[in-house]
């Protein structure tokens, strides 16, 4: 009689619904004819998960739909009971608030309470509830059926990309010659994606070698053995999408033909960055390094999220601890590995964790996205104190198209930076040298407030590499006194040419040269101030023509002999708009001319091919011409 009561009323918890265990037992006849009572707290929890775009929520709701179908054909009786949890209780579900409401419903309605949650079952039994604990299903490898997703893969497929109403695509081919191509002529639909998603979630829960790596609002990341799967939903993505990535090869370090010296360097517990662009084979190389270290008696662990490095079982793969990689690092410091592989080092927090563990004495290998080997080092700047960088990272191995294309070594010294000559300019410098040749290719040091990554190479035109930096410093300093465009050119180790607009020159010179003297004393450069020269094609942007410096290069009035050399002249038509005063002399288009007022030389300029000279309407020269025009003075343009 007791058994009959147990079979007449079944109360499942959320875990049983998500795993679809109840409908299977009904179809098998074990629970046929039973009254199934679903606690409202179960419905609310599944709804909350589905609203966040989490796959387990959708999977549980599909099981409820299946139970409704079984009820409609008379296989079971289905009803709902209990109270709905509040928003706060749902948020506190990890603390057991929702589970308590589910147990309360089971107590109220009686019957058999079924659960896959061991803690839930133990508490329910302690409270006197009739409980059946159903251990989660775990399949043996021999029981695993092929996944629908696997049908999209071939032996040389690196990744598969499926999106609703879009033709399925895949990346195929060996590293270095990967092609992105369609793999079917029929688009994937939502029903097919949902079926694939449901199957993947179930595999992650049942296969001991697969797991759910992450489940958040609109996105789920799974590791199905060697395949990493990302499933996204609106509102996170514009439509449902499944992306699956797997390694096409698993190679040992011997495949890369590394030198004995480089292998010994890797074994000596250093700070190493494995850099390269996406898809270059960084993770494959990192896994090969991990196996090499393990074979040589090193204790190796990994920090990954997701955990997709293909390493032997002797190497433990750690993910986020309580949602934070900092906690994982704290645990690893207690474990004391010889080497830790950090895949991937990308955000500021990742670099700080990497640096902290390296400075604590742990050998660290980080996988970093970079387009050049030196870019991997530059990603440390501003995140790690400059003087500490060589202690954190002393080796960069750059991977391109599946091969080691470059190795850089970092060292710390005190020297005069390349391109500087004065001994009192010596400072701490990080040198970056090529591993094979030993040639220093870059230097990193501070110059003023800037951190400079200076390439060591022959400069063009005799210009020293440091001059460019000095020009920027002078330009920034002059900008405190002058507005508008500023051009700076270093002409020697102690001299510079500064060009500004005509009306700005007096601001830089100052009364009696007082300001320019202060600037020269501060910068340590002799400054030659001239008026900025701008080519004629740029006049459409409202900039001045090439006007010679009235401070140091004002041209004197032509002599009578020079006047005899003038072959033609013209009186311009003057037009004024909001920005410019325009002198129009089409008959002299393309010529170099001089402008005179009442036979007094004013300035020189080239005439544009449209026959125009443009001046800013608020410039001193434009004011002189307007005043001359209003006063009836003769304005003449003469051919040089």
Secondary structure, DSSP 8 states (H G I E B T S, - for coil): -HHHHHHHEEEE-HHHHHTTHHHHHHHTTTTTT-EEEEEHHHHHHHHHHHHTT-HHHHHHHHHHHHHHHHHHTTS-EEEEES----HHHHHTGGGTHHHHHHHHHHHHH-SEEEES-HHHHHHHHHTT--EEE-----B-GGG----TGGGG--TTEEEEEEETTEEEEEEESSTTS-EEEEEEEEEE-HHHHHHHHHHHHHHHHHBTTEEEEEEETTEEEEEETTEEEEEE-TTTSSS-EEEEEE-S----GGGGT--HHHHHHHHT--EEEEEE-TTSSHHHHHHHHHHHHHHTT--EEEEESS------TTSEEE--BTTBHHHHHHHHHHHT-SEEEEE---SHHHHHHHHHHHHTT-EEEEEEE-SSHHHHHHTTBTTB-GGGHHHH--EEEEEETTEEEEEEEEEEEEE--TT---GGG-EEEEEEEETTT--EEEEEEEETTEEEEEE-S--GGG--HHHHHHHHHHHHHHTTT--S--EEEEEETTEEEEEE-HHHHHHHH-GGGHHHHHHHHHHTSEEEEEE----GGGGGGT-------TTT-------HHHHHH---EE--EEEE-SSEEEEE-GGGTT-EEEEEETTEEEEEEE--TTSEEEEETTSHHHHHHHHHHHTT--EEEEE-
